[in-house]
Amino acid sequence: MNPARAQKVNRFIVNDHFSKLKEILLELDIMDKPERIFNVDEKGCTLNLHHQPSVLAKRGAKRVHLLAPEHGENVTIVSYGNALGNSIPPAILFKGKRMKPEWKHTLPPGSLVNMTPTGNINVITFCIWIEHLAKYKPPGKCLLIFEGAKCHLDHKIVDVVEKHDIVLYCLPSNTTHELQPMDNAIFRSFEYNWDDKVLRYWTRYKDRNITKQRFGEIFNAVWDKSLTPANIKAGFATTGIFPFNPEAISELAYAPSEVTQVRDEPEGSTAKPIFETTRAASPKPGPSNFRKRPRTPSSSSGDSPEKENTPPFLITSDSDDDMCSSNQPLNKSLTEMLETPDKIVKSVENIRQKAINSRSLVVKKQFLTKTIQVHPKLRQHPKV
């Protein structure tokens, strides 16, 4: 597990998330309206296997080979669903500049297909995905839960969602594996269903090349199997969004972050020393009178006596060494015994601020104005 994920899924962050989520659900009056609670999530799908497959081989076989392309192109998949278990057609993002009409023929009906030169999401593509969601949402205010990637936090996106009566709720960073419904319930099963379909696909196409035109042939079958109403509802229930349940997160999810917490000591209690032992007597550091016995050549028989003029092995100690009391106990803690070194602190003019999505929040323009400063030239995004 990524260390950042292990640290962020702690009780403080999660409790803060559920507190803010409850507040916005009550404000919008949708606590008991699952059809108005949406989640959108994207996933990078490699046109190859996602996991090392298991194979059937003869007992004792040392090497078993599976022919597969070494590198596969990445396609971004966007999934939409609400707490009622309903889904809308997905959005697909290919890498390139020119889109061919035949790429849509094998995709699920109503799928939205976009292209960017790098295959990565930008502000414009996310605004297009919001417009796609607005076609299928019910009338009135709706809550859209999403992860706070950099391309998701921009003034243009806030303008689009306000136009369609959508409120953006950003999840804390590095917590989506536990708090996001689509990530928790849909995409985990999608990877294994995808691998199973790819292995079957390779039995029909000997070149084993998954092109953009062939992508839909695999994706359509896998998507219908993964994005089921039961899976979508289970994702919202497992993450505690609907039915609203702050205790839905498993205790095991907090285990990696427990080391970052400090145990509260009761008032009036004194910490017990870590060590209660006696200190052994040791001399002061300094020159030693240690003298080494010269080496004597060994005889062929191995039992010849040592020469009489060979001095014995001598170890002498300084007579003026101060010895510590051997019966004095050390009632000190570890922090008192180890002296903290002086730390050189460099003065900086611009203090680094926390990311806007370090905790969950309802995305509004004032938050973006305070934390994000964009040069005017960079606000003009290139056309996609």
Beta strands, then each sheet from edge to edge (+ up, - down):
strand 1: 37-46
strand 2: 74-82
strand 3: 91-95
strand 4: 112-116
strand 5: 142-147
strand 6: 166-171
strand 7: 361-362
sheet 1: 4+ 3+ 2- 1+ 5+ 6+ 7-
end
